[in-house]
């Protein structure tokens, strides 16, 4: 029996919604912006966990004495993906590893007020390294240095998207405030 990545996301979404609703009711405070920031960060972390740990084989035979494959050669699996005969392999492997960490890079500055590219990217690298190390102990998963590079790139891209987002909305906010002042 295999459990795919959607199952933990659904369970977490239900538990998260109940927890946040109870928290809001008890505190009698609600800020849509604050809730959105907390949810974005939490779901990015749970999404990373869900996609990297699942599908997880339950009640499936596997030989636990076989070591997990380890790739320590930079660009080896990227090269292999790019030269695969099926076009979805590079999209899934390369694009998936980048896209998976973009929400983390986008949400870290909002959630923890980390405003420098290098700090956010370093946190993405550390998170990816922890995930890759955990995969050493999970059947049918492997440690891959290319995943580290692609995940870190995704975190950096997420931070750049954060910067563009903040720049875009700060300019629009200033323009709206100027229109209000000119009306008065």
Secondary structure by P-SEA (a helix, b strand, c coil): ccccaaaaaaaaaaaaaaaaaaaaaaaccccaaaaaaaaaaaaaaaaaaaaaacccccccccccccccccccccaaaaaaaaacccccccccaaaaaaaaaaaaaaccccccccccaaaaaaaaaaaaaaaaaaaaacccbbbbaaaaaaaaaaaaaaaaaaaaaaaaaaaaaaaaaaaaaaac
